[in-house]
């Protein structure tokens, strides 16, 4: 496959580190004008008023998220704010400002497709992202905007705590690099699909997850 053209402009939430930073670097290498929205620079994705000042972009990567610490009320609210509100508010703002032909990719997780007993609240939030992306896609399509979710396995980023890393190593599970996930994000962004959840695993091209559906009434 030949080199695909870049997006003229992009915004990346959680773009100061990890997967977000890898996507920023890949886009900037293609001369994309990238805006980074990150808590480290004062942007709180869970604040709806902050989104009111965000300008349009050709590509939005809604990636900000946190893991762990959802056992108490404060941690629970923090995780919902970053992982769910940050996607919903970002999509709503892009729906208002993005021109037809625009693309949105949201970071979910394999924990959005299967249960991860080590972190039930994180699992909850990522299931919410997958469901929201699938449900909002048709209305966005009416405006000429595509949206997909990427569902990476464990990636070697700061969200993997030392305890979780020890468990991953014990299980013999290979870690994705941030760069591998970034490549998958741009692959998905440039596909013609919308409303899909894409599995990202080491050694594989991104794969659309097949939802089998539920039995109908008798």
C-alpha positions in Angstrom: 0.0 0.0 0.0 1.4 3.4 -0.9 1.7 6.3 1.5 -1.7 7.8 2.3 -2.3 11.5 2.3 -2.2 13.3 5.7 -5.1 15.2 7.3 -4.5 19.0 7.0 -5.5 19.5 10.7 -6.0 17.3 13.7 -6.6 17.4 17.5 -5.4 14.8 19.9 -6.7 14.5 23.5 -4.2 13.0 25.9 -1.5 13.8 23.4 1.3 14.7 25.8 2.3 11.1 26.4 1.8 7.4 25.5 -0.4 6.5 22.5 -1.5 10.1 22.1 2.0 11.4 21.8 2.8 8.7 19.3 -0.1 9.7 17.1 0.9 13.4 17.4 4.4 12.5 16.2 3.1 10.4 13.3 0.8 13.2 12.2 3.4 15.9 12.5 5.8 13.8 10.4 3.2 14.2 7.6 3.0 18.0 8.2 -0.4 17.8 9.8 -1.2 20.9 12.0 -1.9 19.1 15.3 -3.4 20.6 18.4 -2.7 18.7 21.7 -5.4 18.9 24.3 -4.0 17.4 27.5 -4.5 17.8 31.3 -0.8 18.5 31.5 -1.3 21.7 29.6 -4.5 22.6 31.4 -7.2 21.1 29.2 -9.7 18.9 31.1 -11.6 16.7 28.7 -14.3 16.1 31.3 -15.1 19.9 31.4 -17.9 20.6 28.9 -17.1 24.4 29.0 -13.5 23.7 27.9 -14.8 22.0 24.7 -16.9 25.1 23.8 -13.6 26.9 22.7 -12.2 24.0 20.7 -11.9 24.8 17.0 -12.7 22.3 14.2 -10.3 19.8 12.9 -10.2 17.3 10.0 -9.3 14.5 12.3 -10.0 14.1 16.0 -8.3 11.4 18.1 -10.2 11.3 21.4 -7.7 9.4 23.4 -7.4 10.8 26.9 -8.0 8.2 29.6 -7.0 6.9 32.9 -7.0 3.4 34.5 -7.0 2.0 38.0 -8.2 3.8 41.1 -11.9 3.4 40.5 -12.7 1.7 43.8 -13.6 4.9 45.7 -16.0 7.5 44.6 -13.4 10.1 43.7 -11.5 7.6 41.5 -14.7 6.4 39.9 -15.8 9.9 39.0 -12.4 10.7 37.6 -12.3 7.6 35.4 -15.8 8.3 34.1 -14.9 11.9 33.4 -11.7 11.1 31.5 -12.7 7.9 29.7 -16.4 8.6 28.9 -17.2 12.3 29.2 -14.0 13.1 27.3 -15.3 11.1 24.3 -18.9 12.2 24.5 -18.0 15.9 24.8 -15.4 15.7 22.1 -17.8 14.0 19.7 -20.5 16.6 20.4 -18.1 19.4 19.7 -16.9 17.9 16.5 -20.4 17.3 15.4 -21.0 21.1 15.7 -17.7 22.2 14.0 -16.3 19.4 11.8 -16.7 19.7 8.1 -18.1 16.8 6.0 -15.3 14.3 5.4 -14.1 14.7 8.9 -12.9 11.6 10.9 -13.1 10.8 14.6 -11.3 7.9 16.3 -11.9 7.1 20.0 -9.6 5.0 22.1 -11.4 2.1 23.7 -9.7 -1.1 24.7 -10.0 -4.9 24.5 -11.6 -4.2 27.9 -14.4 -2.6 26.0 -15.1 -6.0 24.3 -14.4 -8.5 27.0 -14.4 -8.4 30.8 -11.2 -7.4 32.6 -11.7 -8.5 36.2 -8.5 -6.7 37.3 -10.3 -3.4 36.7 -14.1 -3.5 36.5 -14.6 0.2 36.4 -12.1 0.7 33.5 -14.0 -2.2 31.8 -17.2 -0.3 32.3 -15.9 2.9 30.8 -14.4 1.2 27.7 -17.6 -0.8 27.1 -19.4 2.6 27.2 -17.0 4.0 24.6 -17.6 1.1 22.2 -21.3 1.3 22.6 -21.4 5.1 22.1 -19.3 5.0 19.0 -21.5 2.3 17.4 -24.7 4.1 18.4 -23.6 7.7 17.3 -22.1 6.7 14.0 -25.4 6.8 11.9 -26.2 10.4 13.0 -22.7 11.5 12.3 -22.8 9.8 8.9 -25.7 12.1 8.0 -23.2 15.0 8.4 -20.5 13.2 6.4 -18.4 12.4 9.5 -17.0 8.9 10.2 -16.2 7.6 13.7 -14.6 4.4 14.9 -13.1 3.0 18.1 -9.7 1.3 18.5 -9.5 -1.5 21.0 -5.9 -2.2 21.8 -4.6 -5.0 24.0 -2.1 -4.0 26.7 0.2 -1.3 25.6 3.5 -0.2 27.1 2.3 3.1 28.5 2.0 4.8 31.9 -1.5 3.5 32.3 -0.1 0.0 32.9 0.7 0.1 36.7 3.6 -1.9 38.1 1.1 -4.4 39.6 -0.6 -4.9 36.2 2.7 -5.1 34.4 3.8 -7.9 36.8 0.5 -9.8 36.0 0.9 -9.3 32.3 4.5 -10.6 32.4 3.3 -13.6 34.5 0.7 -14.4 31.9 3.2 -14.1 29.0 1.1 -11.5 27.2 3.1 -9.4 24.8 2.8 -5.6 25.1 2.0 -3.3 22.2 4.3 -0.3 21.7 2.6 3.1 21.6 3.9 3.4 18.0 2.2 0.2 17.0 -1.1 1.5 18.3 -0.6 4.8 16.6 -0.1 3.0 13.3 -3.4 1.2 13.9 -5.2 4.5 14.7 -4.2 6.1 11.4 -5.0 2.9 9.5 -8.5 3.0 11.0 -8.8 6.8 10.5 -8.2 6.3 6.8 -10.5 3.4 6.3 -13.9 3.9 4.7 -15.7 2.3 7.7 -17.7 3.9 10.4 -19.2 2.7 13.7 -16.7 -0.1 14.0 -14.6 -1.4 16.9 -11.2 -2.4 15.7 -9.1 -4.9 17.7 -5.4 -4.0 17.9 -3.1 -6.9 18.9 0.7 -7.5 18.5 1.6 -8.9 15.1 -1.8 -8.3 13.5 -3.3 -5.7 11.3 -6.3 -3.9 12.9 -9.3 -6.2 12.7 -13.0 -5.2 12.8 -14.7 -6.9 15.8 -17.7 -8.9 14.7 -20.7 -8.3 16.9 -22.9 -11.4 16.6 -26.1 -9.7 17.5 -28.9 -11.0 19.8 -31.7 -13.4 19.2 -34.9 -11.9 17.9 -38.3 -12.4 19.4 -40.2 -15.7 18.9 
